[in-house]
Amino acid sequence: MKLTNKQREELWGEIGPYSQLNLKIETRILDASVSRVFVIVESQINPFTFKLIKKNRNKFKGDKIILKALLDNAIFEGGAYGYVSYMYQEELIAEKGNLTGNEKALEIAHKILEAVQETIIKMHELVMEEIKN
């Protein structure tokens, strides 16, 4: 597949696809104190990969992460952010700025992060195969 300049830019990588996966702690501050704290797993898929996978979604029939979480729920946030999907969000318990009793939520977040990482790699492999040909 011969890429146009626009398609190359949409890959985000120098010669291949680049996407990112974020595990973050979001602290919400209301007035003069912490009101809520969340653990979030968020994916940012480059536009080229997203479009190619969506076009070839039949190749991923049994993959719920790709079909439901990434393709069906992603929102296009613009060129710099790509297609953003929130894979997991759980409120953590905060006591005076310290997280307490949240090991389970953090453990789940790490497992989801690993599963989505493998999924994005699988998506990138298809992209690399397509652009190689």
C-alpha positions in Angstrom: 0.0 0.0 0.0 1.4 3.3 -1.0 0.8 6.0 1.6 -0.1 9.6 0.9 1.6 12.3 2.9 -1.6 12.7 5.0 -1.7 9.0 5.8 2.0 9.1 6.9 1.2 12.0 9.2 -1.8 10.1 10.6 0.5 7.2 11.6 2.3 9.5 14.0 5.5 7.4 13.8 8.5 8.0 11.6 8.1 4.8 9.6 5.3 3.0 11.3 2.3 3.3 13.6 2.5 5.0 17.0 -0.3 5.0 19.6 -0.2 5.4 23.3 -1.8 4.0 26.4 -2.1 6.0 29.6 -2.5 4.9 33.2 -3.3 7.9 35.2 -4.4 9.1 38.6 -6.9 12.0 38.2 -7.3 14.1 41.3 -10.3 16.5 41.3 -10.0 19.5 43.6 -13.1 21.4 44.6 -12.7 24.6 46.4 -9.8 24.0 48.9 -9.8 20.2 49.1 -9.6 17.0 47.1 -13.1 16.0 46.2 -12.5 12.7 44.3 -9.6 10.6 42.9 -9.8 8.2 40.0 -7.6 5.7 38.3 -8.0 5.8 34.6 -6.8 3.6 31.7 -7.0 5.6 28.4 -5.9 4.7 24.9 -4.9 7.1 22.1 -4.9 5.4 18.7 -3.4 7.1 15.8 -5.9 8.1 13.1 -4.5 5.8 10.3 -4.5 2.7 12.5 -8.0 3.4 13.7 -9.4 3.9 10.2 -7.7 0.8 8.9 -8.8 -1.4 11.7 -12.4 -0.1 11.4 -12.3 -0.9 7.7 -11.1 -4.4 8.5 -13.2 -5.0 11.7 -14.3 -8.4 10.3 -10.7 -9.7 10.9 -11.3 -9.1 14.6 -14.8 -10.6 15.1 -14.0 -12.2 18.5 -11.9 -9.4 19.9 -14.1 -7.5 22.3 -11.4 -5.0 23.2 -10.9 -3.9 19.6 -14.6 -4.0 18.6 -16.3 -2.6 21.7 -13.8 -0.6 23.7 -11.7 0.8 20.9 -13.7 1.0 17.7 -17.2 1.5 19.0 -16.5 3.9 21.9 -13.5 5.9 20.8 -13.9 9.6 20.2 -11.8 11.5 17.7 -10.1 14.2 19.7 -8.1 15.7 16.9 -4.8 15.1 15.1 -2.6 15.4 18.2 -4.8 13.1 20.3 -6.2 10.7 17.7 -9.0 8.4 18.7 -9.4 8.4 22.5 -11.1 5.6 24.4 -11.4 5.3 28.2 -10.9 1.6 28.9 -11.3 1.8 32.7 -12.2 4.3 35.3 -12.7 3.6 39.0 -13.0 6.1 41.8 -10.3 5.7 44.5 -10.8 6.4 48.1 -8.7 9.4 49.3 -8.1 10.4 52.8 -6.4 13.8 53.1 -4.6 13.3 49.8 -3.5 9.7 50.6 -5.0 6.8 48.7 -6.2 4.0 50.9 -7.7 0.6 50.3 -7.4 0.8 46.5 -5.2 -2.1 45.7 -7.9 -4.0 43.8 -8.8 -1.0 41.5 -5.1 -0.5 40.7 -4.6 -4.2 40.1 -7.6 -4.2 37.7 -6.2 -1.1 35.9 -2.8 -2.8 35.4 -4.4 -5.9 34.0 -6.5 -3.9 31.6 -3.5 -1.9 30.6 -1.6 -5.1 29.7 -4.5 -6.5 27.7 -5.0 -3.3 25.8 -1.3 -3.0 25.1 -1.3 -6.5 23.5 -4.4 -5.4 21.5 -2.8 -2.2 20.2 0.3 -4.2 19.2 -1.9 -6.6 17.3 -3.5 -3.6 15.5 -0.1 -2.1 14.7 1.0 -5.5 13.2 -1.9 -5.4 10.8 -1.0 -1.8 9.8 2.6 -2.7 9.3 1.6 -5.7 7.1 -0.7 -3.5 5.0 1.8 -0.6 4.5 4.6 -3.1 3.7 2.7 -4.5 0.7 
